[in-house]
Amino acid sequence: MQEKKSFLKQKIDWESPNKNIVPITTSIGSDGKLWIGGCSIEELVEKYNSPLYILDEITLRNSCRAYKKALEKYYPGKSLPIYASKANSSIFMSNLISSEGLGLDAVSEGELLTALKGGVPNEKIVFHGNNKSDKEIEFAVRNNVKVIVDNDYDLERLEEISTSFNHDLEIMIRFTPGIECHTHEYIRTGSFDSKFGFGIEYLNNLFDRISNTERLKLKGLHAHIGSQIFELEPHNDLGEIMVNVILDAKKFGHDIQELNVGGGLGIKYTENDDPPSIDEWVKTISTSVVKACEKNNLDLPTLMCEPGRSIVSTAGITIYKIGAFKKIPGIRTYLSVDGGMSDNPRPITYQSNYSACLVSNPLNNNSKSKYTIAGKHCESGDVLFKEIELADCNTGDLICVFGTGAYNNSMSSNYNRIPRPAALLVCDGEAEIIQKRESPSDLLKYDVLPDRFIKQN
Ligand SMILES: *Cc1c(COP(=O)(O)O)cnc(C)c1O
């Protein structure tokens, strides 16, 4: 029988981590087991327990550098990659991102605070959101953070608050360019029917209104057309559309200096996925903007892009311990792990697929069994893998799920009062904690029993 080639045998692309399923430093140790960042996964679980989130520093840094390098290579004007922090927000991530010279996008006071505490300079932060609270806007204004205006209500309050603070506020306008792309409906944002941004047909009216405000300084335009996109065409179209909007704004006296083209580049979760490289993606959008500017005799604006998933997803893995098995003869075998939809809500939310292996047998030698990997939550839909081929495994074995760096930790919950996992950073054989494991008693911190319910003795 011919051995199936394991995805762990694939050649690693160092330049564009989103084209790999596994972190760059993944290896099989002399013990035959899975190692990442020079650390034995089995030893890390012995020390830090499971489930466990792990981030590989080299993969993270290579992803950041790939965006910087490609922008420098293909875009002759100024440029700035901005990390979409909703993918994975922490003081550590903010710190790493700013150490690589990237900017950061935030969507709440919490994400803003995390960015500032992590050392991201305020002038490299942009603040998004389709329903910012007054308190959030005030926080952004006080910290001199550029704000992306999403709708009329947003604009009214930005105007009001900046005026009452006697404070000039730099803004960018988010609009929907009317581009369809093939991705899950919930993560598609660029078509006309989207909750985000102004309709493109409304922009002239908006430019006029902004001219009449006192404190709002229109610096740039923003569009984000969706997430986990494998096509290049939508971003090729986007560049030209955005440059045309710069020309429209000119007629109203606005000198747009910044174009933020959003994020959306997909990553390789499974062997069926073949995303473009970071280099190709940046080349496409850069070329499109440069061409459109040349055609219209326009100075090049500063080009910004907002990758989230393609910066952090491939750098991250999650380790689970196998507990219960349930064989339903003729149907399937359920294998349950010690986490699930609370640490990774993507499968139940988007029917997302991942790749996984056993830590003790990463190449899946002699794989002959198919399993359904279930989480431990009280939902039948709490299934991480509908069907996966693994070598025979037992209670106590560890499973590594790849590509979990983005939208896992940041979308995690305490459903069923399950504490969030710890998160580690690995590099050169060292592992460091970047997020402490929650404990059940931590989850009681915000519960309040009104006095009259407390039994008096
Ligand atoms: C989510 C989001 C991004 C990042 O998208 P990815 O697909 O993770 O690259 C960028 N910009 C905005 C406005 C977003 O909402």
The ligand as an ORCA input file, in Angstrom:
! r2SCAN-3c Opt
* xyz 0 1
  C     -11.407     41.914      9.219
  C     -10.889     43.113      8.586
  C      -9.600     43.116      8.064
  C      -8.709     41.903      8.049
  O      -9.212     40.890      7.268
  P      -8.340     39.554      7.069
  O      -9.182     38.762      6.153
  O      -8.166     38.935      8.383
  O      -7.057     39.962      6.424
  C      -9.124     44.301      7.557
  N      -9.871     45.417      7.550
  C     -11.121     45.445      8.046
  C     -11.882     46.708      8.030
  C     -11.670     44.297      8.573
  O     -12.918     44.340      9.049
*
